[in-house]
Amino acid sequence: MSQQLISPELLKKSDKILFVAHLALGDFTYMQNCFRAFKRAYPHIRMHLWVDEVRRTSDASKWPHLKKYSLYDWVGATGLFDRIYDQTYSPQLYQQSIVQAQAEQYPIVVSFAVLARHLYAELVRKISPKGFVVAQKKRVRLLDIRKYLAYRKLDAFIPAYKSSELQGEHISALYASWFEQLFGITTTPEERFPFVEIPPQWQQRAREDLAAQGVPAGAQLAFLNAFSKSEERSWPLERMLELAQRMQQLPAWRDGWFVLNVVPERLEQARALLAKSDVRNILLFSAEENFFQLPALLALCQLIISVETAVMHLANAVHVPVIALMRQTSPEWVPIDAANSKIVSVKSRKGWITEIGVEEVLAHVRAIGMVAA
């Protein structure tokens, strides 16, 4: 391994560090272990985290939803970070956050942002004019002066990556390699396995919510998630309902219950579809109150079926078998627990999840050979 990007001498004398990232739940599922490894290696350094909201908007009607981003519940509960900048969802709050961060005079600022990398190179230098700043760097085209100047402001950089260059490497290994390059921290594959510490009150709440909706204690549960933030990674809700109905025809799932995950803005549509369907024992779910509602419920299930989003990674974190519906564009994001994960991939290189049929998923359900609890 070549010399680490941030010198041991600088790390030894620094009292704090700011990490900048446009984190999604899936990112943090794997980066959490990296941050914990940093905490163990450098216990004298206080970690601060800037969660940049890529959906930042001047539309005030969208602010309440962005303010309640469930990632903040999880990040805050870990106890890893002494300060979290989570008010970046409006242009005004973004600027206020920059001023607050500048006042900290960070000796080290590191950006893990993989979108619009040059803008984050500018941001980290703006936050820390005199500190040691690192960001992702992408190849600059000829005459792209702004990007060239942005990257020149960095003291060190992490090379940008392409999925096609990873040669089967998992995203957790890539994140681990960043921390090794930066800080000389090495982690084993076992240490990269995701986990989530669910507070006892949310575990109890999940059991109570199921009981209140008529689910018998010990009933076999399947969690179904058709939604992703992007249309190309989402599955029609109608197909998920058809899948549940077909599963009820299997001996193992004849008396099973199904939890249908629905994003808040699609609840009315889901209720209307459910009212017209013949599916028995099905509940609608949305973690509107707190992030931990989701993993607490997932942990009570015997099977999780999800499109390519945080739910399929959290399935591994709570050690529940998962059937993942995936595109071929980001193979580094497959579930890490191969033994407890089945992948249903689209056939074409850039195909959408909608190419996957109900029968393909049902075949994997049969293959798992679930035995009713």
BAVEX-992228 format. One record per residue (C-alpha): x negated, y, z; chain; residue number from 1. Coordinates in nm, 4 decimals. Example, Ala and Ser with C-alpha at 12.3 -4.5 7.8 and 13.67 -1.06 7.14 Angstrom:
VEXBA;X;Y;Z;chain;n
VEXBA;-1.2300;-0.4500;0.7800;A;1 .
VEXBA;-1.3670;-0.1060;0.7140;A;2 .
This chain:
VEXBA;X;Y;Z;chain;n
VEXBA;0.0000;0.0000;0.0000;A;1 .
VEXBA;-0.1353;0.3452;-0.0942;A;2 .
VEXBA;-0.1658;0.6201;0.1647;A;3 .
VEXBA;0.1715;0.7295;0.3066;A;4 .
VEXBA;0.3131;1.0560;0.1733;A;5 .
VEXBA;0.3563;1.2221;0.5133;A;6 .
VEXBA;0.0344;1.2022;0.7111;A;7 .
VEXBA;0.0188;1.0368;1.0548;A;8 .
VEXBA;-0.1346;1.3585;1.1878;A;9 .
VEXBA;0.1652;1.5676;1.0799;A;10 .
VEXBA;0.4089;1.3113;1.2175;A;11 .
VEXBA;0.2219;1.2998;1.5484;A;12 .
VEXBA;0.2468;1.6755;1.6064;A;13 .
VEXBA;0.6025;1.7228;1.4710;A;14 .
VEXBA;0.8915;1.7392;1.7172;A;15 .
VEXBA;1.1759;1.7099;1.4651;A;16 .
VEXBA;1.2591;1.6166;1.1083;A;17 .
VEXBA;1.5525;1.6911;0.8800;A;18 .
VEXBA;1.6850;1.4256;0.6429;A;19 .
VEXBA;1.9024;1.5476;0.3549;A;20 .
VEXBA;2.1326;1.3106;0.1660;A;21 .
VEXBA;2.4677;1.3049;-0.0134;A;22 .
VEXBA;2.5572;0.9973;0.1923;A;23 .
VEXBA;2.8437;0.7646;0.1160;A;24 .
VEXBA;2.9547;0.4866;0.3508;A;25 .
VEXBA;2.7781;0.2299;0.1324;A;26 .
VEXBA;2.4509;0.4239;0.1518;A;27 .
VEXBA;2.4623;0.4452;0.5294;A;28 .
VEXBA;2.5475;0.0758;0.5586;A;29 .
VEXBA;2.1898;0.0073;0.4478;A;30 .
VEXBA;2.0068;0.3285;0.5438;A;31 .
VEXBA;2.1117;0.2975;0.9082;A;32 .
VEXBA;1.8435;0.0305;0.9580;A;33 .
VEXBA;1.5816;0.2600;0.8048;A;34 .
VEXBA;1.6720;0.5451;1.0393;A;35 .
VEXBA;1.6562;0.3066;1.3365;A;36 .
VEXBA;1.3137;0.1879;1.2239;A;37 .
VEXBA;1.1976;0.5502;1.2082;A;38 .
VEXBA;1.3298;0.6089;1.5603;A;39 .
VEXBA;1.1300;0.3129;1.6891;A;40 .
VEXBA;0.8128;0.4169;1.5076;A;41 .
VEXBA;0.8295;0.7859;1.6053;A;42 .
VEXBA;1.0326;0.8155;1.9274;A;43 .
VEXBA;0.8991;1.1678;1.9948;A;44 .
VEXBA;1.0554;1.3074;1.6741;A;45 .
VEXBA;1.4163;1.4246;1.6936;A;46 .
VEXBA;1.6102;1.3343;1.3803;A;47 .
VEXBA;1.8547;1.5795;1.2246;A;48 .
VEXBA;2.0767;1.4858;0.9309;A;49 .
VEXBA;2.2209;1.7035;0.6537;A;50 .
VEXBA;2.5161;1.5263;0.4890;A;51 .
VEXBA;2.5677;1.7133;0.1643;A;52 .
VEXBA;2.9215;1.7050;0.0268;A;53 .
VEXBA;2.8984;1.6623;-0.3512;A;54 .
VEXBA;3.2726;1.7387;-0.3744;A;55 .
VEXBA;3.2090;2.0887;-0.2375;A;56 .
VEXBA;3.4848;2.3206;-0.3554;A;57 .
VEXBA;3.6389;2.6668;-0.3141;A;58 .
VEXBA;3.9853;2.5055;-0.3178;A;59 .
VEXBA;4.0945;2.5425;0.0451;A;60 .
VEXBA;4.3713;2.2833;0.0016;A;61 .
VEXBA;4.1040;2.0122;-0.0218;A;62 .
VEXBA;3.9064;2.1156;0.2855;A;63 .
VEXBA;4.1093;1.9263;0.5521;A;64 .
VEXBA;4.0504;1.5960;0.3687;A;65 .
VEXBA;3.6782;1.6657;0.3166;A;66 .
VEXBA;3.6371;1.7763;0.6778;A;67 .
VEXBA;3.7685;1.4392;0.8002;A;68 .
VEXBA;3.5263;1.2292;0.5948;A;69 .
VEXBA;3.5108;0.9044;0.7917;A;70 .
VEXBA;3.1317;0.8755;0.7530;A;71 .
VEXBA;3.0943;1.1479;1.0171;A;72 .
VEXBA;3.2598;0.9230;1.2786;A;73 .
VEXBA;3.0083;0.6459;1.2129;A;74 .
VEXBA;2.6972;0.8637;1.1871;A;75 .
VEXBA;2.7888;1.0492;1.5047;A;76 .
VEXBA;2.8551;0.7302;1.7013;A;77 .
VEXBA;2.5110;0.5802;1.6288;A;78 .
VEXBA;2.3364;0.8255;1.8618;A;79 .
VEXBA;2.0453;0.8431;1.6176;A;80 .
VEXBA;2.0737;1.2099;1.5290;A;81 .
VEXBA;2.0391;1.5105;1.7583;A;82 .
VEXBA;2.2085;1.7337;1.5024;A;83 .
VEXBA;2.4319;1.6599;1.2047;A;84 .
VEXBA;2.5133;1.9194;0.9400;A;85 .
VEXBA;2.8600;1.8089;0.8300;A;86 .
VEXBA;3.0076;2.1455;0.7298;A;87 .
VEXBA;2.8962;2.1604;0.3668;A;88 .
VEXBA;3.2301;2.1064;0.1936;A;89 .
VEXBA;3.2928;2.4742;0.1052;A;90 .
VEXBA;3.0505;2.7240;-0.0533;A;91 .
VEXBA;3.0741;2.9564;0.2490;A;92 .
VEXBA;3.0097;2.6804;0.5047;A;93 .
VEXBA;2.7274;2.5481;0.2860;A;94 .
VEXBA;2.5521;2.8847;0.3010;A;95 .
VEXBA;2.6115;2.9097;0.6753;A;96 .
VEXBA;2.4579;2.5643;0.7190;A;97 .
VEXBA;2.1484;2.6726;0.5259;A;98 .
VEXBA;2.1031;2.9714;0.7588;A;99 .
VEXBA;2.1440;2.7464;1.0649;A;100 .
VEXBA;1.8907;2.4986;0.9269;A;101 .
VEXBA;1.6406;2.7726;0.8432;A;102 .
VEXBA;1.6527;2.8868;1.2057;A;103 .
VEXBA;1.5276;2.5425;1.3136;A;104 .
VEXBA;1.1971;2.5938;1.1269;A;105 .
VEXBA;1.1655;2.2253;1.0433;A;106 .
VEXBA;0.8062;2.1030;1.0075;A;107 .
VEXBA;0.9279;1.8208;0.7794;A;108 .
VEXBA;1.2314;1.8009;0.5487;A;109 .
VEXBA;1.3021;1.4946;0.3342;A;110 .
VEXBA;1.5730;1.4660;0.0686;A;111 .
VEXBA;1.7016;1.1251;-0.0399;A;112 .
VEXBA;1.9457;1.2753;-0.2914;A;113 .
VEXBA;1.9563;1.0877;-0.6225;A;114 .
VEXBA;2.1974;1.3234;-0.8026;A;115 .
VEXBA;2.0868;1.6640;-0.9352;A;116 .
VEXBA;1.7470;1.5994;-0.7779;A;117 .
VEXBA;1.5996;1.9355;-0.8724;A;118 .
VEXBA;1.8744;2.1184;-0.6822;A;119 .
VEXBA;1.7811;1.9293;-0.3662;A;120 .
VEXBA;1.4136;2.0050;-0.4283;A;121 .
VEXBA;1.5142;2.3711;-0.4244;A;122 .
VEXBA;1.7319;2.3200;-0.1147;A;123 .
VEXBA;1.4667;2.1569;0.1030;A;124 .
VEXBA;1.2180;2.4337;0.0258;A;125 .
VEXBA;1.4829;2.6972;0.0937;A;126 .
VEXBA;1.5574;2.5382;0.4311;A;127 .
VEXBA;1.1903;2.5094;0.5238;A;128 .
VEXBA;0.9773;2.7726;0.3449;A;129 .
VEXBA;0.6617;2.6759;0.5359;A;130 .
VEXBA;0.7238;2.3102;0.6216;A;131 .
VEXBA;0.6239;1.9894;0.4467;A;132 .
VEXBA;0.9074;1.9092;0.2044;A;133 .
VEXBA;0.9749;1.5921;0.0054;A;134 .
VEXBA;1.2473;1.5056;-0.2450;A;135 .
VEXBA;1.3250;1.2734;-0.5296;A;136 .
VEXBA;1.1645;1.3729;-0.8583;A;137 .
VEXBA;1.2745;1.2889;-1.2083;A;138 .
VEXBA;1.0858;1.3299;-1.5329;A;139 .
VEXBA;1.1266;1.6843;-1.6690;A;140 .
VEXBA;1.2047;1.7486;-2.0332;A;141 .
VEXBA;0.9969;1.9987;-2.2266;A;142 .
VEXBA;1.1017;2.3612;-2.1641;A;143 .
VEXBA;1.3288;2.2670;-1.8706;A;144 .
VEXBA;1.1685;2.5434;-1.6698;A;145 .
VEXBA;1.4041;2.5447;-1.3717;A;146 .
VEXBA;1.3456;2.1782;-1.2920;A;147 .
VEXBA;0.9726;2.2139;-1.3457;A;148 .
VEXBA;0.9563;2.5040;-1.1000;A;149 .
VEXBA;1.1819;2.3249;-0.8491;A;150 .
VEXBA;0.9598;2.0184;-0.8368;A;151 .
VEXBA;0.6462;2.2332;-0.8075;A;152 .
VEXBA;0.7771;2.3534;-0.4692;A;153 .
VEXBA;0.7512;2.0037;-0.3225;A;154 .
VEXBA;0.4571;1.8865;-0.1142;A;155 .
VEXBA;0.5272;1.5254;-0.2126;A;156 .
VEXBA;0.7934;1.3355;-0.4022;A;157 .
VEXBA;0.9662;0.9989;-0.4252;A;158 .
VEXBA;0.9862;0.8808;-0.7884;A;159 .
VEXBA;1.3380;0.8533;-0.9307;A;160 .
VEXBA;1.4587;0.5027;-1.0026;A;161 .
VEXBA;1.6763;0.3354;-1.2654;A;162 .
VEXBA;1.8829;0.0228;-1.2038;A;163 .
VEXBA;1.7165;-0.1401;-1.5048;A;164 .
VEXBA;1.3714;-0.0990;-1.3452;A;165 .
VEXBA;1.4492;-0.2684;-1.0120;A;166 .
VEXBA;1.4131;-0.6257;-1.1465;A;167 .
VEXBA;1.6708;-0.7744;-0.9122;A;168 .
VEXBA;1.5687;-0.5739;-0.6070;A;169 .
VEXBA;1.8528;-0.4970;-0.3657;A;170 .
VEXBA;1.9353;-0.1375;-0.2704;A;171 .
VEXBA;1.8343;-0.2109;0.0905;A;172 .
VEXBA;1.4843;-0.3030;-0.0280;A;173 .
VEXBA;1.4647;0.0190;-0.2286;A;174 .
VEXBA;1.5625;0.2284;0.0733;A;175 .
VEXBA;1.3098;0.0397;0.2849;A;176 .
VEXBA;1.0396;0.1141;0.0251;A;177 .
VEXBA;1.1126;0.4862;0.0519;A;178 .
VEXBA;1.0502;0.4796;0.4276;A;179 .
VEXBA;0.7337;0.2805;0.3712;A;180 .
VEXBA;0.6065;0.5305;0.1145;A;181 .
VEXBA;0.6917;0.8254;0.3351;A;182 .
VEXBA;0.6099;0.7070;0.6859;A;183 .
VEXBA;0.4227;0.3761;0.6599;A;184 .
VEXBA;0.7205;0.1926;0.8126;A;185 .
VEXBA;0.7720;-0.1663;0.6967;A;186 .
VEXBA;1.0866;-0.3737;0.7532;A;187 .
VEXBA;1.1565;-0.7393;0.6840;A;188 .
VEXBA;1.4562;-0.8555;0.4762;A;189 .
VEXBA;1.6198;-0.9724;0.8005;A;190 .
VEXBA;1.5802;-0.6249;0.9509;A;191 .
VEXBA;1.7606;-0.4723;0.6520;A;192 .
VEXBA;2.0816;-0.6710;0.7036;A;193 .
VEXBA;2.3724;-0.4293;0.7626;A;194 .
VEXBA;2.5612;-0.4072;1.0887;A;195 .
VEXBA;2.8255;-0.1906;1.2514;A;196 .
VEXBA;2.8747;-0.1535;1.6256;A;197 .
VEXBA;3.2513;-0.1259;1.6713;A;198 .
VEXBA;3.3558;0.0458;1.9961;A;199 .
VEXBA;3.5743;-0.1841;2.2127;A;200 .
VEXBA;3.8671;0.0596;2.2071;A;201 .
VEXBA;3.8928;0.0320;1.8297;A;202 .
VEXBA;3.8703;-0.3467;1.8415;A;203 .
VEXBA;4.1620;-0.3480;2.0855;A;204 .
VEXBA;4.3502;-0.0918;1.8772;A;205 .
VEXBA;4.3214;-0.3106;1.5648;A;206 .
VEXBA;4.4725;-0.6096;1.7473;A;207 .
VEXBA;4.7529;-0.3957;1.8889;A;208 .
VEXBA;4.8355;-0.2430;1.5489;A;209 .
VEXBA;4.8650;-0.5871;1.3888;A;210 .
VEXBA;5.0870;-0.7142;1.6694;A;211 .
VEXBA;5.3085;-0.4043;1.6422;A;212 .
VEXBA;5.3666;-0.4849;1.2746;A;213 .
VEXBA;5.4725;-0.8403;1.3497;A;214 .
VEXBA;5.1512;-1.0269;1.2697;A;215 .
VEXBA;5.1337;-1.3368;1.4947;A;216 .
VEXBA;4.8223;-1.3823;1.7072;A;217 .
VEXBA;4.5760;-1.6064;1.5227;A;218 .
VEXBA;4.7397;-1.5536;1.1817;A;219 .
VEXBA;4.5126;-1.5925;0.8817;A;220 .
VEXBA;4.4368;-1.2492;0.7370;A;221 .
VEXBA;4.3098;-1.1357;0.3983;A;222 .
VEXBA;4.2019;-0.7753;0.3431;A;223 .
VEXBA;4.2603;-0.6483;-0.0124;A;224 .
VEXBA;4.0995;-0.3294;-0.1468;A;225 .
VEXBA;4.1619;-0.2085;-0.5019;A;226 .
VEXBA;4.0408;0.1478;-0.4591;A;227 .
VEXBA;3.7089;0.3143;-0.5368;A;228 .
VEXBA;3.6273;0.6846;-0.5720;A;229 .
VEXBA;3.5729;0.6299;-0.9441;A;230 .
VEXBA;3.8364;0.5044;-1.1853;A;231 .
VEXBA;3.6019;0.2651;-1.3627;A;232 .
VEXBA;3.5399;0.0774;-1.0350;A;233 .
VEXBA;3.9057;0.0560;-0.9292;A;234 .
VEXBA;4.1548;-0.2258;-0.9900;A;235 .
VEXBA;4.5275;-0.1752;-1.0559;A;236 .
VEXBA;4.7295;-0.1971;-0.7345;A;237 .
VEXBA;4.9817;-0.4120;-0.9195;A;238 .
VEXBA;4.7179;-0.6801;-0.9732;A;239 .
VEXBA;4.6271;-0.6857;-0.6051;A;240 .
VEXBA;4.9941;-0.7440;-0.5214;A;241 .
VEXBA;5.0126;-1.0191;-0.7839;A;242 .
VEXBA;4.6982;-1.1742;-0.6360;A;243 .
VEXBA;4.8541;-1.1794;-0.2880;A;244 .
VEXBA;5.1674;-1.3420;-0.4275;A;245 .
VEXBA;4.9641;-1.6066;-0.6098;A;246 .
VEXBA;4.7560;-1.6737;-0.2967;A;247 .
VEXBA;5.0737;-1.7424;-0.1010;A;248 .
VEXBA;5.1318;-2.0371;-0.3319;A;249 .
VEXBA;4.8073;-2.1972;-0.2118;A;250 .
VEXBA;4.8336;-2.4315;0.0894;A;251 .
VEXBA;4.5650;-2.2438;0.2835;A;252 .
VEXBA;4.7456;-1.9102;0.2458;A;253 .
VEXBA;5.1109;-2.0165;0.2583;A;254 .
VEXBA;5.1542;-1.8546;0.6004;A;255 .
VEXBA;4.8773;-1.6007;0.5593;A;256 .
VEXBA;4.9090;-1.2259;0.6006;A;257 .
VEXBA;4.7668;-0.9637;0.3653;A;258 .
VEXBA;4.6401;-0.6162;0.4511;A;259 .
VEXBA;4.6444;-0.3879;0.1487;A;260 .
VEXBA;4.3984;-0.0997;0.1837;A;261 .
VEXBA;4.5341;0.2229;0.0361;A;262 .
VEXBA;4.3766;0.5677;0.0144;A;263 .
VEXBA;4.6049;0.8305;0.1732;A;264 .
VEXBA;4.6910;1.0003;-0.1553;A;265 .
VEXBA;4.8240;0.6739;-0.3006;A;266 .
VEXBA;5.0362;0.5610;-0.0040;A;267 .
VEXBA;5.3672;0.6664;-0.1603;A;268 .
VEXBA;5.2887;0.4784;-0.4813;A;269 .
VEXBA;5.1917;0.1709;-0.2805;A;270 .
VEXBA;5.5144;0.1813;-0.0784;A;271 .
VEXBA;5.7190;0.2045;-0.3981;A;272 .
VEXBA;5.5373;-0.0911;-0.5561;A;273 .
VEXBA;5.5702;-0.2953;-0.2394;A;274 .
VEXBA;5.9443;-0.2282;-0.2214;A;275 .
VEXBA;5.9898;-0.3778;-0.5683;A;276 .
VEXBA;5.7660;-0.6821;-0.5113;A;277 .
VEXBA;5.8400;-1.0248;-0.3672;A;278 .
VEXBA;5.5190;-1.0487;-0.1656;A;279 .
VEXBA;5.5743;-1.1656;0.1915;A;280 .
VEXBA;5.3666;-1.0820;0.4976;A;281 .
VEXBA;5.1912;-0.7786;0.3556;A;282 .
VEXBA;5.0915;-0.4586;0.5358;A;283 .
VEXBA;4.9676;-0.1251;0.4069;A;284 .
VEXBA;4.6569;0.0151;0.5751;A;285 .
VEXBA;4.4670;0.3424;0.5623;A;286 .
VEXBA;4.1957;0.4449;0.8100;A;287 .
VEXBA;4.3308;0.7971;0.8462;A;288 .
VEXBA;4.2479;0.8432;1.2134;A;289 .
VEXBA;3.8897;0.7184;1.2512;A;290 .
VEXBA;3.6267;0.5276;1.0549;A;291 .
VEXBA;3.6157;0.2452;1.3091;A;292 .
VEXBA;3.9753;0.1499;1.2281;A;293 .
VEXBA;3.8347;-0.0050;0.9093;A;294 .
VEXBA;3.5545;-0.2329;1.0364;A;295 .
VEXBA;3.7639;-0.3273;1.3412;A;296 .
VEXBA;4.0364;-0.4603;1.1135;A;297 .
VEXBA;3.7904;-0.6198;0.8701;A;298 .
VEXBA;3.6349;-0.8149;1.1576;A;299 .
VEXBA;3.9737;-0.9775;1.2306;A;300 .
VEXBA;4.0113;-1.1099;0.8742;A;301 .
VEXBA;3.9146;-1.4486;0.7312;A;302 .
VEXBA;3.8649;-1.3164;0.3758;A;303 .
VEXBA;3.8002;-0.9784;0.2153;A;304 .
VEXBA;3.8618;-0.9095;-0.1534;A;305 .
VEXBA;3.7330;-0.5725;-0.2692;A;306 .
VEXBA;3.6180;-0.3708;-0.5648;A;307 .
VEXBA;3.2669;-0.2240;-0.5647;A;308 .
VEXBA;3.2839;0.0140;-0.2700;A;309 .
VEXBA;3.1939;0.0416;0.0989;A;310 .
VEXBA;3.4474;-0.2249;0.2030;A;311 .
VEXBA;3.2496;-0.5031;0.0337;A;312 .
VEXBA;2.9296;-0.4000;0.2156;A;313 .
VEXBA;3.1086;-0.3678;0.5491;A;314 .
VEXBA;3.2393;-0.7215;0.4931;A;315 .
VEXBA;2.8797;-0.8431;0.5188;A;316 .
VEXBA;2.8207;-0.6211;0.8218;A;317 .
VEXBA;3.1102;-0.7859;1.0111;A;318 .
VEXBA;3.0210;-1.1346;0.8778;A;319 .
VEXBA;3.3468;-1.2053;0.6925;A;320 .
VEXBA;3.3419;-1.3844;0.3513;A;321 .
VEXBA;3.3969;-1.1431;0.0635;A;322 .
VEXBA;3.4959;-1.1698;-0.3014;A;323 .
VEXBA;3.3532;-0.8611;-0.4739;A;324 .
VEXBA;3.4803;-0.7268;-0.8070;A;325 .
VEXBA;3.1857;-0.5555;-0.9746;A;326 .
VEXBA;3.0682;-0.3848;-1.2896;A;327 .
VEXBA;2.7285;-0.4746;-1.4374;A;328 .
VEXBA;2.5886;-0.1221;-1.4203;A;329 .
VEXBA;2.4481;-0.1308;-1.0633;A;330 .
VEXBA;2.3288;-0.4828;-0.9783;A;331 .
VEXBA;2.1206;-0.3485;-0.6887;A;332 .
VEXBA;2.4479;-0.2862;-0.5037;A;333 .
VEXBA;2.5653;-0.6488;-0.4851;A;334 .
VEXBA;2.6586;-0.7652;-0.1318;A;335 .
VEXBA;2.3390;-0.8558;0.0510;A;336 .
VEXBA;2.4761;-1.1747;0.2142;A;337 .
VEXBA;2.4734;-1.4083;-0.0869;A;338 .
VEXBA;2.5861;-1.7089;0.1182;A;339 .
VEXBA;2.9116;-1.5394;0.2206;A;340 .
VEXBA;2.9762;-1.3379;-0.0953;A;341 .
VEXBA;3.1237;-1.4294;-0.4323;A;342 .
VEXBA;3.0787;-1.1893;-0.7239;A;343 .
VEXBA;3.3384;-1.1500;-0.9995;A;344 .
VEXBA;3.1699;-0.9442;-1.2725;A;345 .
VEXBA;3.3129;-0.7804;-1.5799;A;346 .
VEXBA;3.1982;-0.9464;-1.8995;A;347 .
VEXBA;3.0727;-0.6421;-2.0919;A;348 .
VEXBA;2.7704;-0.4341;-1.9915;A;349 .
VEXBA;2.9622;-0.1101;-1.9369;A;350 .
VEXBA;3.3067;-0.2587;-1.8855;A;351 .
VEXBA;3.5467;-0.1332;-1.6226;A;352 .
VEXBA;3.6789;-0.3397;-1.3308;A;353 .
VEXBA;4.0158;-0.3506;-1.5078;A;354 .
VEXBA;3.8633;-0.6147;-1.7388;A;355 .
VEXBA;3.8846;-0.8625;-1.4501;A;356 .
VEXBA;4.2063;-1.0653;-1.4415;A;357 .
VEXBA;4.3997;-1.2005;-1.1445;A;358 .
VEXBA;4.3269;-1.5606;-1.2432;A;359 .
VEXBA;3.9500;-1.4998;-1.2304;A;360 .
VEXBA;3.9738;-1.3766;-0.8718;A;361 .
VEXBA;4.2151;-1.6527;-0.7734;A;362 .
VEXBA;3.9675;-1.9128;-0.8982;A;363 .
VEXBA;3.7149;-1.7843;-0.6444;A;364 .
VEXBA;3.9757;-1.7921;-0.3683;A;365 .
VEXBA;4.0388;-2.1603;-0.4495;A;366 .
VEXBA;3.6659;-2.2310;-0.4638;A;367 .
VEXBA;3.6066;-2.0916;-0.1171;A;368 .
VEXBA;3.8344;-2.3637;0.0162;A;369 .
VEXBA;3.9651;-2.1614;0.3036;A;370 .
VEXBA;4.1184;-2.3593;0.5896;A;371 .
VEXBA;4.3992;-2.1899;0.7777;A;372 .
VEXBA;4.3092;-2.0875;1.1289;A;373 .
